[in-house]
Amino acid sequence: MQLRLLLILLLVLAVSASVALPAFAQDGAATFKAKCAMCHGPEGQGKTGPALKGTSLTADQIVDLLTKGSDAKKPPHKKAMSTLSAADAKAVADFVKSLK
């Protein structure tokens, strides 16, 4: 009986944690506005950096660029954005892809 109760408790905790973890990731729009908008514009229209609105990059390519960097890009994207977690990078990529 105790083993069964323990298993149920562990299952409830695991489900709760899996639901709560995405909530810890930053909002993509807020992160974009704080870290990207100064170069790419608040609506992704471009400023000193290229326009991101309607980009042909996939969300996965954006995540890779943010988390790994690219030698083909100019700073700051030559290197990974070390202040961005993978979850935050995914949230930013999803926000960028939503820009129309």
C-alpha positions in Angstrom: 0.0 0.0 0.0 2.8 2.4 0.9 4.7 1.6 -2.3 1.6 2.3 -4.3 1.1 5.7 -2.6 4.7 6.6 -3.1 4.5 5.8 -6.9 1.3 7.9 -7.2 3.1 10.8 -5.4 6.1 10.5 -7.6 3.9 10.4 -10.7 2.1 13.6 -9.6 5.4 15.3 -8.9 6.8 14.4 -12.2 3.7 15.6 -14.1 3.7 18.9 -12.1 7.4 19.5 -12.8 6.9 18.8 -16.6 4.1 21.3 -16.7 5.8 24.0 -14.6 9.3 23.9 -16.3 8.2 25.8 -19.5 6.9 28.6 -17.2 10.4 29.3 -16.1 11.5 30.1 -19.6 11.4 33.8 -20.4 8.7 35.2 -22.6 10.2 35.3 -26.1 8.8 38.8 -26.9 10.2 40.2 -23.7 13.6 38.7 -24.3 13.6 39.9 -27.9 12.7 43.4 -26.8 15.4 43.4 -24.1 18.2 41.8 -26.1 17.5 42.0 -29.8 15.3 45.0 -30.6 18.0 47.6 -30.3 19.6 46.2 -33.6 16.7 44.4 -35.2 13.9 46.8 -34.3 11.0 46.3 -31.9 8.9 44.6 -34.6 11.8 42.9 -36.3 11.8 45.5 -39.1 15.6 45.9 -39.0 17.8 48.8 -37.8 21.5 48.4 -37.7 20.9 44.6 -37.8 18.9 42.9 -40.6 15.1 42.7 -40.6 13.9 39.5 -39.0 10.2 39.9 -39.9 9.3 37.2 -42.4 12.8 35.6 -42.2 13.4 32.5 -44.2 15.3 31.0 -41.2 13.6 28.2 -39.4 13.0 28.4 -35.7 15.7 25.7 -35.2 18.2 27.7 -37.3 17.5 30.8 -35.1 18.0 28.7 -31.9 21.3 27.4 -33.3 22.4 30.9 -34.2 21.6 32.2 -30.7 23.0 29.2 -28.8 26.0 28.4 -30.9 26.8 31.4 -33.0 28.1 31.4 -36.6 31.5 32.4 -38.0 29.7 33.7 -41.0 27.8 36.3 -39.0 28.9 39.7 -37.7 29.1 40.2 -33.9 27.2 39.7 -31.7 26.1 36.5 -33.5 29.6 35.3 -34.3 29.6 33.7 -30.9 26.8 32.2 -28.8 24.7 34.4 -26.6 25.9 33.0 -23.3 23.2 34.8 -21.3 20.5 32.9 -23.2 19.3 29.5 -22.1 18.1 27.0 -24.7 14.5 27.5 -23.6 14.9 31.3 -23.9 16.5 30.9 -27.3 13.5 28.7 -28.4 11.1 31.3 -27.0 12.8 34.1 -29.0 12.9 32.0 -32.1 9.2 31.3 -31.8 8.5 35.0 -31.4 10.6 35.9 -34.4 8.8 33.4 -36.5 5.5 35.0 -35.4 6.5 38.4 -36.7 4.5 39.2 -39.9 
